[in-house]
């Protein structure tokens, strides 16, 4: 059973359709990259997958152990977020808030999980540091650890390498690849980086008003929409 399915989904806002006839499935352990031109509906799709916006029609279903609110989300950072005055440990722990119910405090399990995820991402030594004092790459590791505290199944990432230097970009992609291959965490990455998509992803979803594409990376590279997008973005030489 698929972890996430979109069936005949139509997305839009203020009565205007942005994406229509959206059909795709994500299974456990998949690495899906969502690409498309600016204004194609990627941000609208993110909101719909996070249950922050309802489709105009169609349905978004979860299964295989994934709850509707069980997606760990790493948003695209803003200047305000980069200057957030909290410790690394506090930010990572905040990823556990969704499982509290009526309980007002972090328990041993949440604290242990936060420590484990900080160790996993190589930031345990930064636990007491103020988040805003960190480099861009370190901040993204913190936010990724926070997202991991929110889920054991699926990560949704919005332009996770935006604004990072080349070294930090490669580190982030390496971390995601490890989480996907070794921990079987499903990755859904929204990105303009088509070179990364064809290198790391096993499936690609290209959204626009028309045409839409969903399939394997190999199928995408041979498709008219994929070949056209690669030629426009300069990714064809690396495909």
PETACOR-V725467 format. One record per helix or strand of 3 or more residues. SS is the DSSP state (@ for helix, = for strand). FROM is the first residue (numbers start at 1). TO is the last residue. If there is no record, write none. Layout:
# PETACOR-V725467
SS & FROM & TO
SS & FROM & TO
This chain:
# PETACOR-V725467
= & 4 & 13
= & 16 & 26
= & 31 & 35
@ & 42 & 49
= & 57 & 62
= & 71 & 74
@ & 79 & 82
@ & 88 & 99
@ & 108 & 120
@ & 124 & 126
@ & 131 & 133
@ & 136 & 149
= & 154 & 158
@ & 166 & 183
= & 186 & 190
@ & 194 & 200
= & 203 & 206
= & 213 & 216
@ & 217 & 222
@ & 224 & 233
@ & 236 & 238
